Amino acid sequence: MPEPIFNFKNYPIIFIGSGISKRYIKNFPAWEGLLEEYWKVINKTDDFYSYLLDLKKKYSNHVDDADLNHKIYTEAASFIEEKYNNLFSSGDIKLDGLTTKKVFNDNISPFKYSICQRFEKLELRDDIDLNEYESFKSLLKKAKMIVTTNYDCFIENILHDQGVKPRKYIGNEGFFDDTVGWSELYKIHGDVAHPHSIIINKDDYDEYDKKSILISAKILSNMIKSPIIFMGYSLSDRNVKKLLSDFSSQLPKEDGRVSSERIILVEYKKNESLVLKQQTSDQLLHITYTSISTDNYKQVYDDICLVDEGLSPYDVLRYQRAIKNLIINEGEKGNLDNLLVTPSDLDKLEESVRKHKNLVVALGDKKFVFTHIKESDYIDDYIKENNEISIKPAIDFIIEKPFTTRIPFSKFINNCDFTKLDLSRSCVDKLNGRINAHGTLEGVINSVKLDKVYSEMKLTSIKEIQKENLTKYKELMVIIKNIKLISKVELNKFVKTDALHLFKTTTDGKEKTELRRLFLAYDLLTYGEVLTIIPYIEKKAAIL
């Protein structure tokens, strides 16, 4: 049996850079390649690399070599963004779903909006090692926290496909929050669904650097037991060096071997089948870490996946958050003598149980322990992707609702292993009835009955639809009718803010009906259609 690469006992914190996305996604550019793409859009004559060379001459004597490329690329991004936005304003560049009015009212950078569109659709490379890719998917499920500088949704898509819904924070979100600390995804340089969050130009990075110590503090608070692994970065990457510098300033003075076991940098070395491991000390950063050089990423992934703390990070997230919610909510109502267990110190739970005879602790959110799930709670949790309702109570709720009532359900149905649920034939028949009635997006769209004018109109943005000054319920119907034409970014924002708020506040029956239809259409568009009928599996067959 080969010697293990690592000897981790705890789930790791994983930093993921563009090198990982580039390894698996077709036509995925590095920073330089992305800027070159946009240079060709704004400038048909001047040479991109001549421009970069001019910047290199300008800054070569003023910054360290490690920061030189960063200085060049951020200034180039600022220049390209200004030119690109001017071309958009003059009408020379068109972007689906974006108008000059929206740019003016919402203060959106067309350049950043375009970048979001550039990374919105992802396709796997034809030449990837599928066995390695499966190991990578397993690795992500083992991460206690994931921090990425990538804008794309590659990571969350992989986790969602495996039924794992991490808490996602964008930019500086979450660094001041009382977060659970398990199964969390931090997209520190922005997310494709939020153009304002994209960090790419000089001003963006200047502002980001002022707050980057928050990231380090958040990681350090989880670093007592969890190792940190950098993947998809190079040793010279400025993001890595900045984070390591912040770490070194906050870490206690300790033996280099101890810190090297905590901090791992996995670097790509073309065609290297061995996993080359060495302890590296950086005198400038005053830190020691373990450096891994290889092209055999599968071996690295599989080794890390050997870590097993019993529950997966996502299970810990669900149970820990559930207990916290139970104690906080019931304690504030006076249903408990005191706040017996603090949210930040669940390790004291056993001691609290010994001292307080009347304490009851349940593994589940209080609203699902003490009563049935309400439709408003279900919709809110589903659309916001809070993931506080696990599959079994969700399936029970779906079964209880009359199939004529439209509710989003694709996420739960498509991620449920029905062989593990003890469902009666009548329950399965009810689920089948719902699937037959509401399992396809086209079916939901065709269920909208509009007059001839709006039935034939093709509208590509919600703002455009709202200009028609329709009644709210008819406006919702037109949105549903055109849902496949609307930008996912705009649709996502509308559904999670405007539509969800209206659902909670409106008393109009027609509006409620169309909101339910909208949520269902959005669900099928996001999580896929439910095309296969769930077969009834008799208990005897399940046992066999």
Contacts in CASP RR format, 6 or more apart in sequence:
PFRMAT RR
TARGET T0000
AUTHOR 0000-0000-0000
METHOD contacts of the structure
MODEL  1
MPEPIFNFKNYPIIFIGSGISKRYIKNFPAWEGLLEEYWKVINKTDDFYS
YLLDLKKKYSNHVDDADLNHKIYTEAASFIEEKYNNLFSSGDIKLDGLTT
KKVFNDNISPFKYSICQRFEKLELRDDIDLNEYESFKSLLKKAKMIVTTN
YDCFIENILHDQGVKPRKYIGNEGFFDDTVGWSELYKIHGDVAHPHSIII
NKDDYDEYDKKSILISAKILSNMIKSPIIFMGYSLSDRNVKKLLSDFSSQ
LPKEDGRVSSERIILVEYKKNESLVLKQQTSDQLLHITYTSISTDNYKQV
YDDICLVDEGLSPYDVLRYQRAIKNLIINEGEKGNLDNLLVTPSDLDKLE
ESVRKHKNLVVALGDKKFVFTHIKESDYIDDYIKENNEISIKPAIDFIIE
KPFTTRIPFSKFINNCDFTKLDLSRSCVDKLNGRINAHGTLEGVINSVKL
DKVYSEMKLTSIKEIQKENLTKYKELMVIIKNIKLISKVELNKFVKTDAL
HLFKTTTDGKEKTELRRLFLAYDLLTYGEVLTIIPYIEKKAAIL
4 303 0 8 1.000
4 306 0 8 1.000
5 275 0 8 1.000
5 277 0 8 1.000
5 292 0 8 1.000
5 299 0 8 1.000
5 300 0 8 1.000
5 303 0 8 1.000
6 227 0 8 1.000
6 264 0 8 1.000
6 303 0 8 1.000
6 304 0 8 1.000
7 261 0 8 1.000
8 227 0 8 1.000
8 304 0 8 1.000
8 306 0 8 1.000
8 307 0 8 1.000
9 225 0 8 1.000
9 307 0 8 1.000
9 309 0 8 1.000
10 144 0 8 1.000
10 225 0 8 1.000
10 226 0 8 1.000
10 227 0 8 1.000
10 307 0 8 1.000
10 309 0 8 1.000
11 142 0 8 1.000
11 143 0 8 1.000
11 144 0 8 1.000
11 226 0 8 1.000
11 307 0 8 1.000
11 309 0 8 1.000
11 313 0 8 1.000
12 142 0 8 1.000
12 143 0 8 1.000
12 144 0 8 1.000
12 226 0 8 1.000
12 227 0 8 1.000
12 228 0 8 1.000
12 229 0 8 1.000
12 264 0 8 1.000
12 304 0 8 1.000
12 307 0 8 1.000
13 143 0 8 1.000
13 144 0 8 1.000
13 145 0 8 1.000
13 146 0 8 1.000
13 147 0 8 1.000
13 219 0 8 1.000
13 222 0 8 1.000
13 223 0 8 1.000
13 226 0 8 1.000
13 227 0 8 1.000
13 228 0 8 1.000
13 229 0 8 1.000
14 139 0 8 1.000
14 140 0 8 1.000
14 143 0 8 1.000
14 145 0 8 1.000
14 146 0 8 1.000
14 147 0 8 1.000
14 228 0 8 1.000
14 229 0 8 1.000
14 231 0 8 1.000
15 146 0 8 1.000
15 147 0 8 1.000
15 148 0 8 1.000
15 149 0 8 1.000
15 228 0 8 1.000
15 229 0 8 1.000
15 230 0 8 1.000
15 231 0 8 1.000
15 233 0 8 1.000
15 240 0 8 1.000
15 243 0 8 1.000
16 146 0 8 1.000
16 147 0 8 1.000
16 148 0 8 1.000
16 149 0 8 1.000
16 150 0 8 1.000
16 155 0 8 1.000
16 231 0 8 1.000
16 232 0 8 1.000
17 148 0 8 1.000
17 149 0 8 1.000
17 150 0 8 1.000
17 230 0 8 1.000
17 231 0 8 1.000
17 232 0 8 1.000
17 233 0 8 1.000
17 239 0 8 1.000
18 28 0 8 1.000
18 30 0 8 1.000
18 31 0 8 1.000
18 149 0 8 1.000
18 150 0 8 1.000
18 232 0 8 1.000
19 30 0 8 1.000
19 231 0 8 1.000
19 232 0 8 1.000
19 233 0 8 1.000
19 268 0 8 1.000
20 136 0 8 1.000
20 150 0 8 1.000
20 154 0 8 1.000
20 231 0 8 1.000
20 232 0 8 1.000
21 28 0 8 1.000
21 150 0 8 1.000
21 152 0 8 1.000
21 154 0 8 1.000
22 28 0 8 1.000
22 29 0 8 1.000
22 30 0 8 1.000
22 232 0 8 1.000
23 128 0 8 1.000
23 232 0 8 1.000
23 268 0 8 1.000
23 297 0 8 1.000
24 124 0 8 1.000
24 125 0 8 1.000
24 128 0 8 1.000
24 133 0 8 1.000
24 136 0 8 1.000
24 154 0 8 1.000
25 122 0 8 1.000
25 123 0 8 1.000
25 124 0 8 1.000
25 125 0 8 1.000
25 152 0 8 1.000
25 154 0 8 1.000
26 123 0 8 1.000
26 124 0 8 1.000
26 125 0 8 1.000
26 126 0 8 1.000
27 123 0 8 1.000
28 152 0 8 1.000
29 36 0 8 1.000
29 37 0 8 1.000
31 73 0 8 1.000
32 73 0 8 1.000
34 115 0 8 1.000
34 118 0 8 1.000
35 48 0 8 1.000
35 73 0 8 1.000
35 76 0 8 1.000
35 77 0 8 1.000
35 80 0 8 1.000
36 48 0 8 1.000
37 118 0 8 1.000
38 80 0 8 1.000
38 84 0 8 1.000
38 111 0 8 1.000
38 114 0 8 1.000
39 48 0 8 1.000
39 51 0 8 1.000
39 76 0 8 1.000
39 80 0 8 1.000
40 48 0 8 1.000
41 84 0 8 1.000
41 87 0 8 1.000
41 93 0 8 1.000
42 80 0 8 1.000
42 83 0 8 1.000
42 84 0 8 1.000
42 87 0 8 1.000
43 83 0 8 1.000
51 76 0 8 1.000
52 72 0 8 1.000
52 76 0 8 1.000
55 71 0 8 1.000
55 72 0 8 1.000
55 75 0 8 1.000
55 76 0 8 1.000
56 68 0 8 1.000
56 72 0 8 1.000
59 68 0 8 1.000
59 71 0 8 1.000
59 72 0 8 1.000
60 68 0 8 1.000
63 71 0 8 1.000
66 236 0 8 1.000
66 238 0 8 1.000
66 241 0 8 1.000
67 238 0 8 1.000
69 238 0 8 1.000
70 205 0 8 1.000
70 238 0 8 1.000
74 200 0 8 1.000
74 201 0 8 1.000
74 202 0 8 1.000
74 204 0 8 1.000
74 205 0 8 1.000
75 202 0 8 1.000
77 200 0 8 1.000
77 201 0 8 1.000
77 202 0 8 1.000
78 201 0 8 1.000
78 202 0 8 1.000
78 203 0 8 1.000
80 111 0 8 1.000
81 109 0 8 1.000
81 111 0 8 1.000
81 112 0 8 1.000
81 200 0 8 1.000
81 201 0 8 1.000
84 93 0 8 1.000
84 110 0 8 1.000
84 111 0 8 1.000
84 114 0 8 1.000
85 109 0 8 1.000
85 110 0 8 1.000
85 111 0 8 1.000
87 93 0 8 1.000
88 94 0 8 1.000
88 95 0 8 1.000
88 98 0 8 1.000
88 100 0 8 1.000
88 103 0 8 1.000
88 110 0 8 1.000
88 111 0 8 1.000
89 100 0 8 1.000
89 103 0 8 1.000
89 110 0 8 1.000
93 110 0 8 1.000
95 110 0 8 1.000
95 113 0 8 1.000
95 114 0 8 1.000
95 117 0 8 1.000
96 117 0 8 1.000
96 460 0 8 1.000
96 487 0 8 1.000
97 460 0 8 1.000
97 461 0 8 1.000
97 486 0 8 1.000
97 487 0 8 1.000
97 490 0 8 1.000
98 108 0 8 1.000
98 110 0 8 1.000
98 113 0 8 1.000
99 461 0 8 1.000
99 463 0 8 1.000
101 463 0 8 1.000
102 108 0 8 1.000
102 463 0 8 1.000
103 109 0 8 1.000
103 110 0 8 1.000
107 196 0 8 1.000
108 195 0 8 1.000
108 196 0 8 1.000
109 195 0 8 1.000
109 198 0 8 1.000
112 195 0 8 1.000
112 196 0 8 1.000
112 198 0 8 1.000
112 200 0 8 1.000
113 195 0 8 1.000
115 151 0 8 1.000
115 192 0 8 1.000
115 195 0 8 1.000
115 198 0 8 1.000
115 200 0 8 1.000
116 151 0 8 1.000
116 192 0 8 1.000
116 193 0 8 1.000
116 194 0 8 1.000
116 195 0 8 1.000
116 198 0 8 1.000
116 489 0 8 1.000
117 192 0 8 1.000
117 487 0 8 1.000
117 489 0 8 1.000
119 151 0 8 1.000
119 152 0 8 1.000
119 153 0 8 1.000
119 192 0 8 1.000
120 153 0 8 1.000
120 192 0 8 1.000
120 488 0 8 1.000
120 489 0 8 1.000
122 152 0 8 1.000
122 153 0 8 1.000
122 154 0 8 1.000
122 157 0 8 1.000
124 133 0 8 1.000
129 298 0 8 1.000
131 298 0 8 1.000
132 297 0 8 1.000
132 298 0 8 1.000
132 301 0 8 1.000
135 297 0 8 1.000
135 298 0 8 1.000
135 301 0 8 1.000
135 302 0 8 1.000
135 305 0 8 1.000
136 158 0 8 1.000
136 297 0 8 1.000
136 301 0 8 1.000
137 158 0 8 1.000
137 161 0 8 1.000
137 162 0 8 1.000
138 301 0 8 1.000
138 305 0 8 1.000
139 301 0 8 1.000
139 304 0 8 1.000
139 305 0 8 1.000
140 146 0 8 1.000
140 155 0 8 1.000
140 158 0 8 1.000
140 159 0 8 1.000
140 162 0 8 1.000
140 164 0 8 1.000
141 159 0 8 1.000
141 162 0 8 1.000
141 164 0 8 1.000
141 312 0 8 1.000
141 313 0 8 1.000
141 314 0 8 1.000
142 304 0 8 1.000
142 305 0 8 1.000
142 307 0 8 1.000
142 312 0 8 1.000
142 313 0 8 1.000
143 183 0 8 1.000
143 313 0 8 1.000
144 181 0 8 1.000
144 182 0 8 1.000
144 183 0 8 1.000
144 222 0 8 1.000
144 226 0 8 1.000
144 313 0 8 1.000
145 181 0 8 1.000
145 182 0 8 1.000
145 183 0 8 1.000
145 184 0 8 1.000
145 185 0 8 1.000
145 186 0 8 1.000
145 219 0 8 1.000
145 222 0 8 1.000
145 226 0 8 1.000
146 155 0 8 1.000
146 166 0 8 1.000
146 184 0 8 1.000
146 185 0 8 1.000
146 186 0 8 1.000
147 185 0 8 1.000
147 186 0 8 1.000
147 188 0 8 1.000
147 215 0 8 1.000
147 219 0 8 1.000
148 155 0 8 1.000
148 185 0 8 1.000
148 186 0 8 1.000
148 187 0 8 1.000
148 188 0 8 1.000
148 189 0 8 1.000
149 188 0 8 1.000
149 189 0 8 1.000
149 239 0 8 1.000
150 187 0 8 1.000
150 189 0 8 1.000
151 187 0 8 1.000
151 189 0 8 1.000
151 190 0 8 1.000
151 191 0 8 1.000
151 192 0 8 1.000
151 198 0 8 1.000
152 192 0 8 1.000
153 191 0 8 1.000
153 192 0 8 1.000
153 193 0 8 1.000
155 185 0 8 1.000
156 166 0 8 1.000
156 168 0 8 1.000
156 185 0 8 1.000
159 165 0 8 1.000
159 166 0 8 1.000
159 185 0 8 1.000
163 415 0 8 1.000
164 183 0 8 1.000
164 312 0 8 1.000
164 314 0 8 1.000
165 314 0 8 1.000
165 385 0 8 1.000
165 387 0 8 1.000
166 183 0 8 1.000
166 184 0 8 1.000
166 185 0 8 1.000
166 314 0 8 1.000
166 317 0 8 1.000
167 179 0 8 1.000
167 180 0 8 1.000
167 183 0 8 1.000
167 184 0 8 1.000
167 185 0 8 1.000
167 317 0 8 1.000
168 184 0 8 1.000
168 185 0 8 1.000
168 186 0 8 1.000
168 187 0 8 1.000
168 191 0 8 1.000
168 385 0 8 1.000
169 175 0 8 1.000
169 177 0 8 1.000
169 179 0 8 1.000
169 184 0 8 1.000
169 185 0 8 1.000
169 186 0 8 1.000
169 187 0 8 1.000
170 187 0 8 1.000
170 190 0 8 1.000
170 191 0 8 1.000
170 194 0 8 1.000
170 197 0 8 1.000
171 186 0 8 1.000
171 187 0 8 1.000
171 188 0 8 1.000
171 189 0 8 1.000
171 190 0 8 1.000
171 197 0 8 1.000
171 199 0 8 1.000
172 188 0 8 1.000
172 211 0 8 1.000
172 214 0 8 1.000
174 186 0 8 1.000
174 218 0 8 1.000
175 211 0 8 1.000
175 214 0 8 1.000
175 215 0 8 1.000
175 217 0 8 1.000
175 218 0 8 1.000
176 214 0 8 1.000
178 343 0 8 1.000
178 344 0 8 1.000
180 317 0 8 1.000
180 320 0 8 1.000
180 321 0 8 1.000
180 324 0 8 1.000
181 222 0 8 1.000
181 317 0 8 1.000
182 313 0 8 1.000
182 314 0 8 1.000
182 316 0 8 1.000
182 317 0 8 1.000
182 320 0 8 1.000
183 312 0 8 1.000
183 313 0 8 1.000
183 314 0 8 1.000
183 316 0 8 1.000
183 317 0 8 1.000
184 317 0 8 1.000
186 215 0 8 1.000
186 218 0 8 1.000
187 197 0 8 1.000
188 199 0 8 1.000
188 208 0 8 1.000
188 215 0 8 1.000
189 198 0 8 1.000
189 199 0 8 1.000
189 200 0 8 1.000
189 208 0 8 1.000
190 197 0 8 1.000
190 198 0 8 1.000
190 199 0 8 1.000
191 197 0 8 1.000
192 489 0 8 1.000
193 488 0 8 1.000
193 489 0 8 1.000
193 492 0 8 1.000
193 493 0 8 1.000
194 489 0 8 1.000
195 489 0 8 1.000
198 204 0 8 1.000
199 205 0 8 1.000
199 208 0 8 1.000
209 242 0 8 1.000
212 242 0 8 1.000
212 243 0 8 1.000
212 246 0 8 1.000
213 246 0 8 1.000
215 243 0 8 1.000
215 246 0 8 1.000
216 243 0 8 1.000
216 246 0 8 1.000
216 247 0 8 1.000
216 250 0 8 1.000
217 250 0 8 1.000
219 228 0 8 1.000
219 243 0 8 1.000
219 247 0 8 1.000
220 247 0 8 1.000
220 250 0 8 1.000
220 251 0 8 1.000
223 262 0 8 1.000
227 261 0 8 1.000
227 262 0 8 1.000
227 263 0 8 1.000
227 264 0 8 1.000
228 247 0 8 1.000
228 262 0 8 1.000
228 263 0 8 1.000
228 264 0 8 1.000
229 264 0 8 1.000
229 265 0 8 1.000
229 266 0 8 1.000
229 304 0 8 1.000
230 240 0 8 1.000
230 263 0 8 1.000
230 264 0 8 1.000
230 265 0 8 1.000
230 266 0 8 1.000
231 266 0 8 1.000
232 266 0 8 1.000
232 267 0 8 1.000
232 268 0 8 1.000
233 239 0 8 1.000
233 240 0 8 1.000
233 265 0 8 1.000
233 267 0 8 1.000
234 240 0 8 1.000
234 267 0 8 1.000
234 268 0 8 1.000
235 265 0 8 1.000
235 267 0 8 1.000
235 291 0 8 1.000
240 265 0 8 1.000
241 285 0 8 1.000
244 263 0 8 1.000
244 282 0 8 1.000
244 285 0 8 1.000
244 287 0 8 1.000
244 289 0 8 1.000
245 285 0 8 1.000
245 287 0 8 1.000
247 263 0 8 1.000
247 287 0 8 1.000
248 285 0 8 1.000
248 286 0 8 1.000
248 287 0 8 1.000
251 259 0 8 1.000
251 287 0 8 1.000
256 279 0 8 1.000
256 281 0 8 1.000
256 288 0 8 1.000
257 279 0 8 1.000
257 288 0 8 1.000
259 287 0 8 1.000
259 288 0 8 1.000
259 289 0 8 1.000
260 279 0 8 1.000
260 280 0 8 1.000
260 288 0 8 1.000
260 289 0 8 1.000
260 290 0 8 1.000
261 290 0 8 1.000
262 289 0 8 1.000
263 287 0 8 1.000
263 288 0 8 1.000
263 289 0 8 1.000
263 290 0 8 1.000
264 289 0 8 1.000
264 290 0 8 1.000
264 292 0 8 1.000
265 280 0 8 1.000
265 289 0 8 1.000
265 290 0 8 1.000
265 291 0 8 1.000
265 292 0 8 1.000
266 292 0 8 1.000
266 294 0 8 1.000
266 297 0 8 1.000
266 300 0 8 1.000
267 291 0 8 1.000
267 292 0 8 1.000
267 293 0 8 1.000
268 293 0 8 1.000
268 294 0 8 1.000
268 295 0 8 1.000
269 276 0 8 1.000
269 293 0 8 1.000
269 294 0 8 1.000
269 295 0 8 1.000
270 295 0 8 1.000
271 295 0 8 1.000
272 293 0 8 1.000
272 294 0 8 1.000
272 295 0 8 1.000
272 296 0 8 1.000
273 294 0 8 1.000
273 295 0 8 1.000
273 296 0 8 1.000
274 294 0 8 1.000
274 296 0 8 1.000
275 292 0 8 1.000
275 293 0 8 1.000
275 294 0 8 1.000
275 296 0 8 1.000
275 299 0 8 1.000
275 300 0 8 1.000
276 292 0 8 1.000
276 293 0 8 1.000
276 294 0 8 1.000
277 290 0 8 1.000
277 291 0 8 1.000
277 292 0 8 1.000
278 290 0 8 1.000
278 291 0 8 1.000
279 288 0 8 1.000
279 289 0 8 1.000
279 290 0 8 1.000
279 291 0 8 1.000
280 288 0 8 1.000
280 289 0 8 1.000
280 290 0 8 1.000
280 291 0 8 1.000
281 287 0 8 1.000
281 288 0 8 1.000
282 288 0 8 1.000
282 289 0 8 1.000
292 300 0 8 1.000
294 300 0 8 1.000
309 316 0 8 1.000
311 319 0 8 1.000
318 387 0 8 1.000
318 388 0 8 1.000
318 390 0 8 1.000
319 363 0 8 1.000
319 364 0 8 1.000
320 346 0 8 1.000
321 365 0 8 1.000
321 388 0 8 1.000
322 362 0 8 1.000
322 363 0 8 1.000
322 364 0 8 1.000
322 365 0 8 1.000
322 388 0 8 1.000
323 341 0 8 1.000
323 346 0 8 1.000
323 349 0 8 1.000
323 361 0 8 1.000
323 362 0 8 1.000
323 363 0 8 1.000
323 364 0 8 1.000
324 343 0 8 1.000
324 346 0 8 1.000
325 364 0 8 1.000
325 365 0 8 1.000
325 366 0 8 1.000
325 388 0 8 1.000
326 361 0 8 1.000
326 362 0 8 1.000
326 364 0 8 1.000
326 365 0 8 1.000
326 366 0 8 1.000
326 369 0 8 1.000
327 336 0 8 1.000
327 339 0 8 1.000
327 340 0 8 1.000
327 341 0 8 1.000
327 343 0 8 1.000
327 361 0 8 1.000
328 339 0 8 1.000
328 343 0 8 1.000
329 366 0 8 1.000
330 336 0 8 1.000
330 366 0 8 1.000
331 338 0 8 1.000
331 339 0 8 1.000
336 358 0 8 1.000
336 359 0 8 1.000
337 356 0 8 1.000
337 358 0 8 1.000
338 356 0 8 1.000
340 352 0 8 1.000
340 355 0 8 1.000
340 356 0 8 1.000
340 359 0 8 1.000
341 348 0 8 1.000
341 349 0 8 1.000
341 352 0 8 1.000
341 361 0 8 1.000
342 348 0 8 1.000
349 361 0 8 1.000
352 359 0 8 1.000
353 359 0 8 1.000
353 361 0 8 1.000
362 369 0 8 1.000
365 388 0 8 1.000
365 389 0 8 1.000
367 373 0 8 1.000
367 374 0 8 1.000
367 377 0 8 1.000
368 389 0 8 1.000
368 393 0 8 1.000
372 397 0 8 1.000
372 400 0 8 1.000
373 389 0 8 1.000
373 393 0 8 1.000
373 394 0 8 1.000
373 396 0 8 1.000
373 397 0 8 1.000
375 401 0 8 1.000
375 407 0 8 1.000
376 503 0 8 1.000
376 504 0 8 1.000
377 389 0 8 1.000
378 389 0 8 1.000
378 394 0 8 1.000
378 397 0 8 1.000
378 407 0 8 1.000
379 407 0 8 1.000
379 408 0 8 1.000
379 500 0 8 1.000
379 503 0 8 1.000
379 519 0 8 1.000
380 386 0 8 1.000
380 500 0 8 1.000
380 504 0 8 1.000
381 387 0 8 1.000
381 388 0 8 1.000
381 389 0 8 1.000
382 389 0 8 1.000
382 408 0 8 1.000
382 411 0 8 1.000
382 519 0 8 1.000
382 523 0 8 1.000
383 408 0 8 1.000
383 495 0 8 1.000
383 496 0 8 1.000
383 499 0 8 1.000
383 500 0 8 1.000
383 519 0 8 1.000
383 522 0 8 1.000
384 496 0 8 1.000
384 500 0 8 1.000
389 397 0 8 1.000
391 412 0 8 1.000
391 415 0 8 1.000
391 416 0 8 1.000
392 421 0 8 1.000
394 412 0 8 1.000
395 412 0 8 1.000
395 413 0 8 1.000
395 416 0 8 1.000
395 421 0 8 1.000
395 423 0 8 1.000
395 431 0 8 1.000
398 407 0 8 1.000
398 409 0 8 1.000
398 412 0 8 1.000
398 413 0 8 1.000
398 431 0 8 1.000
398 434 0 8 1.000
399 423 0 8 1.000
399 427 0 8 1.000
399 430 0 8 1.000
399 431 0 8 1.000
401 407 0 8 1.000
403 430 0 8 1.000
403 433 0 8 1.000
403 434 0 8 1.000
403 437 0 8 1.000
403 438 0 8 1.000
404 437 0 8 1.000
405 516 0 8 1.000
406 438 0 8 1.000
406 444 0 8 1.000
406 513 0 8 1.000
406 516 0 8 1.000
406 517 0 8 1.000
406 519 0 8 1.000
406 520 0 8 1.000
407 516 0 8 1.000
407 519 0 8 1.000
407 520 0 8 1.000
408 519 0 8 1.000
408 520 0 8 1.000
408 522 0 8 1.000
408 523 0 8 1.000
409 434 0 8 1.000
409 438 0 8 1.000
409 520 0 8 1.000
409 523 0 8 1.000
409 530 0 8 1.000
410 439 0 8 1.000
410 523 0 8 1.000
410 524 0 8 1.000
410 526 0 8 1.000
410 527 0 8 1.000
410 528 0 8 1.000
410 529 0 8 1.000
410 530 0 8 1.000
411 523 0 8 1.000
411 526 0 8 1.000
411 527 0 8 1.000
413 431 0 8 1.000
413 435 0 8 1.000
413 530 0 8 1.000
413 534 0 8 1.000
414 527 0 8 1.000
414 528 0 8 1.000
414 530 0 8 1.000
418 428 0 8 1.000
418 534 0 8 1.000
418 537 0 8 1.000
419 537 0 8 1.000
419 542 0 8 1.000
422 539 0 8 1.000
423 431 0 8 1.000
425 536 0 8 1.000
428 534 0 8 1.000
428 535 0 8 1.000
428 536 0 8 1.000
429 536 0 8 1.000
431 534 0 8 1.000
432 533 0 8 1.000
432 534 0 8 1.000
435 530 0 8 1.000
435 533 0 8 1.000
435 534 0 8 1.000
436 533 0 8 1.000
438 444 0 8 1.000
438 520 0 8 1.000
439 524 0 8 1.000
439 529 0 8 1.000
439 530 0 8 1.000
439 531 0 8 1.000
440 524 0 8 1.000
440 529 0 8 1.000
440 530 0 8 1.000
440 531 0 8 1.000
441 483 0 8 1.000
441 484 0 8 1.000
441 521 0 8 1.000
441 524 0 8 1.000
441 525 0 8 1.000
441 528 0 8 1.000
441 529 0 8 1.000
444 480 0 8 1.000
444 517 0 8 1.000
444 520 0 8 1.000
444 521 0 8 1.000
444 524 0 8 1.000
445 480 0 8 1.000
445 481 0 8 1.000
445 483 0 8 1.000
445 484 0 8 1.000
445 521 0 8 1.000
447 517 0 8 1.000
448 477 0 8 1.000
448 480 0 8 1.000
448 481 0 8 1.000
448 517 0 8 1.000
449 477 0 8 1.000
450 474 0 8 1.000
450 477 0 8 1.000
450 478 0 8 1.000
450 481 0 8 1.000
454 474 0 8 1.000
454 477 0 8 1.000
454 478 0 8 1.000
454 481 0 8 1.000
455 481 0 8 1.000
457 478 0 8 1.000
457 482 0 8 1.000
458 482 0 8 1.000
458 485 0 8 1.000
459 465 0 8 1.000
459 478 0 8 1.000
459 482 0 8 1.000
459 485 0 8 1.000
459 486 0 8 1.000
460 482 0 8 1.000
460 485 0 8 1.000
460 486 0 8 1.000
460 487 0 8 1.000
461 486 0 8 1.000
461 487 0 8 1.000
461 490 0 8 1.000
462 479 0 8 1.000
462 486 0 8 1.000
462 490 0 8 1.000
462 491 0 8 1.000
462 494 0 8 1.000
463 490 0 8 1.000
465 475 0 8 1.000
465 478 0 8 1.000
465 479 0 8 1.000
465 482 0 8 1.000
466 475 0 8 1.000
468 475 0 8 1.000
468 478 0 8 1.000
470 478 0 8 1.000
472 502 0 8 1.000
472 506 0 8 1.000
472 508 0 8 1.000
472 511 0 8 1.000
473 508 0 8 1.000
473 510 0 8 1.000
473 511 0 8 1.000
473 513 0 8 1.000
473 514 0 8 1.000
476 499 0 8 1.000
476 511 0 8 1.000
476 514 0 8 1.000
476 515 0 8 1.000
476 517 0 8 1.000
476 518 0 8 1.000
477 514 0 8 1.000
477 517 0 8 1.000
479 486 0 8 1.000
479 494 0 8 1.000
479 518 0 8 1.000
480 514 0 8 1.000
480 517 0 8 1.000
480 518 0 8 1.000
480 521 0 8 1.000
483 491 0 8 1.000
483 518 0 8 1.000
483 521 0 8 1.000
483 522 0 8 1.000
483 525 0 8 1.000
484 525 0 8 1.000
491 522 0 8 1.000
491 525 0 8 1.000
495 518 0 8 1.000
495 519 0 8 1.000
495 522 0 8 1.000
499 515 0 8 1.000
499 518 0 8 1.000
499 519 0 8 1.000
502 511 0 8 1.000
502 515 0 8 1.000
503 512 0 8 1.000
503 515 0 8 1.000
503 519 0 8 1.000
506 512 0 8 1.000
506 515 0 8 1.000
524 530 0 8 1.000
END
